[in-house]
Amino acid sequence: MQNLTVLGSTGSIGKSTLDVVARHPDRYRIIALTASQQDELLFEQCQQFRPHFAVLLDEAAAERLRKRIVAAGLDVEVLCGNESLVRVATLPEVHAVMAAIVGAAGMRPTLAAAEAGKKILLANKETLVLAGHLFMDAVRRSGAALLPIDSEHNAIFQSLPHDYAGNMQQSGVSKILLTASGGPFRNTPLSALQNVTPDQACAHPNWSMGRKISVDSASMMNKGLEVIEVHWLFNAAADDIQVVVHPQSVIHSMVQYVDGSVLAQLGNPDMRTPIAYALAWPERIASGVAPLDLFAIAKLDFVAPDLERFPCLALAYQALRAGGTVPALLNAANEVAVDAFLNHRIAFLDIPRLIASVMAAVPRCEVHQLQDVLDADAAARECARTWVRENTK
């Protein structure tokens, strides 16, 4: 029996995780569930999975949940705040932690889980983007197991040699091919992008995701952040990571070898596949995902990304090459920009303009400790908010 903490259980990844867990009650037991403020859904999850702990970041939501838990007679302890996230991520009885909190808020508990030597199912991009070498050093020191959940990184993990130890050359790997759907604006005329709406940006053609991640997909910042993740997860240089636009989202990523071979992982676009793979690794279990019908797909297309259309991708490569705190500046500026766009304060094409402005304005620093990242994140957010105030539509 594997004991799990799910950080971000009310989000899309968290819900998919619980769907897989529910299919295998003999293998997995939920110890803790967490959310930001969705107390009603978290209560329903507590009723079904009976965790020992439920954590909410919002105090009012936590109090509402406490009352529901008492009224229902459930034996669930309700906690509140960021420190409680760290607590449930490091409980001695927890074997594995699903790190599915979107944004920088998920970084501290995920890093704590790594330091505690847990099996980490990593769906939180920001932990690697902001504090990549701190996180990977913690994984190595503690002996934690690290399983990527993003469909692309999970596909790369499956396509690398089973004994891959972080050295591409010694493993015969020549390049990592990171696939991207191209999002909803892949074929939209550039002249029309200035006036696209949040609802249009969130209408992803293949995946069902939260609004922030959907906007990141539309701008291809999501892919840019994934490039930085690939660098840390697989010790790959920027020049060894190639983004390939693949509209069908059937091939989730590929690994190119020096002998000319290219290994790919294929499947229907459903996050339950990589979640199930990571939960059971090195075994495989049923995920609830239908088998891929190659005859229905009929063809697979590949094109190079258009960096004029998707400047966020170019900015991410720039941040990776610059190193230090620059990826943290990139991420923080993007979070502020996407929030402003979703709230109709700036236009879609203002997102990369804001990010570029912040990267140019906030000084780069080396990362020696977590506080260096947090300081850079705070400075970038303040700079980004100032940009939004000065450029509001």
Secondary structure, DSSP 8 states (H G I E B T S, - for coil): -EEEEEETTTSHHHHHHHHHHHT-TTTEEEEEEEESS-HHHHHHHHHHH--SEEEESSHHHHHHHHHHHHHHT---EEEESHHHHHHHHS-TT--EEEE---SGGGHHHHHHHHHTT-EEEE--HHHHHHHHHHHHHHHHHHT-EEEE-SHHHHHHHHHS-TT--S-TTTTTEEEEEEEE---TTTTS-GGGGGG--HHHHT--SS----HHHHHHHHHTHHHHHHHHHHHHHHT--GGGEEEEE-TT--EEEEEEETTS-EEEEE--S-THHHHHHHHHTTS----S-----HHHH-----B---TTT-HHHHHHHHHHHH-TTHHHHHHHHHHHHHHHHHTTSS-TTHHHHHHHHHHHHS-----SSHHHHHHHHHHHHHHHHHHHHHH--
